[in-house]
């Protein structure tokens, strides 16, 4: 899928800094998206565009080639008429003419036919604008603060594509998304997608080195559950909570159990490994029916699972690889000599079946892992060491951790608006949690030199 950038650094369509871009394109895009409405700007209609986030964290407002052509067809003739009318005007001095011409040029849009591909971005997701004012303020935040060779706009290096990728995945499950516009070629996996969460409780007084703690983590208990899809709400399909008999009766000061509800069992580490292997052991190779696993701190969670005998080598940690296939690379040649040879006849080859079988379903990684800690950190702007499960619960005004906690956190963040809007909303709702203070919540492994 190809896109054109609307406003911002090296944009395909840009305006002079003294004038805003939105008034010239808002009505054109609204008419293009809602052709059946007699007067779209006077109705309650959202303008749906695309938000692209690159790996560096920069956000870009994108439009499709059809929308680009609609803007060009509407605006360019009007600008040509302005140029023609100007040539007929009479000026007493050359300076007056030059001044008037410069002022007129500042009202023209700047056109750059550079195209962007979906594969250029870490995520592409929908973003809606309720009115002209909402669109008017967005390109301003994407404009560079000063001239330079790099994007130094106010939102540069703020966001993470994983948040918007989670939003896209959730909307695919709800069937609330324009698949073609977001380059979602194959979403057949959504029909059978299983959504799990996995939690653990490390022993806080473990004084071994960080390397030893990673190699063989000491955990007091573990728990997992499977959510109901596609809603991700209500009772879980399955809940399990295991406390190791070796640590029965022990606990971390100030922390409760991982799960308030769900089946609870006290057993050995070996038995716990067998039970967790029964759940995740089947997800070891590529499959057309992948699963989604929600964890808090992906590094530590993988260490715990590996110590229990779970093979995670084929698991993926980027939802982009599930959502979108790789697009045609730039600069693809049309030289037929470089293409694979074609048969000289369109007829089936001798001996070929009359009705060839359909192509096999696309295979995906067995499990795609989403780190709730990274999602929350990206939205709220906390220091990584300050993002703990109790703090997330307090921030969301949720009761202390239950089996569905990570599923509910994921659903709330994924069901919200685009990250550029959510980040502001979350900051306004809970400003007291901003900042990087640890407030007694530490990382799972601490510093490497401990």
BELURWO-V939655 format. One record per backbone hydrogen bond with DSSP energy under -1.0 kcal/mol. CO is the residue of the C=O (numbers start at 0). NH is the residue of the N-H. Records with the same first field share a line. If there is no record, write none. Layout:
CO->NH  NH
This chain:
0->117
2->115
3->62
4->11  12
7->10
11->111
12->6
13->109
15->18
20->23
21->25
24->28
25->29
26->30
27->31
28->32
29->33
33->36
38->41
39->42
42->44
46->128
48->126
49->61
50->124
51->59
52->121  122
53->56
56->158
57->53
59->51
60->5
61->49
62->3
63->67
64->68
65->69
66->70
67->71
68->72
69->73
70->74
71->75
74->78
75->79
76->80
77->81
78->82
79->83
80->84
81->85
82->86
85->88
92->96
93->97
94->98
95->99
96->100
97->101
98->102
99->103
100->104
101->105
103->106
104->107
109->13
115->2
116->119
117->120
122->52
124->50
126->48
128->46
130->134
131->135
132->136
134->138
136->140
140->154
152->155
154->157
159->162
160->164
161->165
162->166
163->167
164->168
165->169
166->170
167->171
168->172
169->173
170->175
176->178
177->181
178->183
179->182
182->184
186->189
187->190
193->291
194->226
195->293
196->224
198->222
200->219
202->205
208->212
209->213
210->214
211->215
217->202
219->243
220->200
221->241
222->198
223->239
224->196
225->236  237
227->231
237->225
239->223
240->264
241->221
242->266
243->246
246->249
251->254
262->240
264->242
266->244
267->271
268->272
269->273
270->274
271->275
272->276
273->277
275->279
276->280
279->282
281->283
286->363
290->367
291->195
292->369
293->197
294->371
296->300
297->301
298->302
299->303
300->304
301->305
302->306
304->309
305->308
311->314
315->368
317->320
318->321  322
319->323
334->337
335->338
348->351
363->286
365->290
366->315
367->292
369->294
370->374
371->375
372->376
373->377
374->378
375->379
376->380
382->385
383->386
385->387
387->391
388->392
389->393
390->394
391->395
392->397
393->396
401->404
403->407
404->408
405->409
406->410
407->411
408->412
409->413
410->414
417->420  421
418->422
420->424
421->425
422->426
423->427
424->428
425->429
429->432
430->433
437->440
446->449
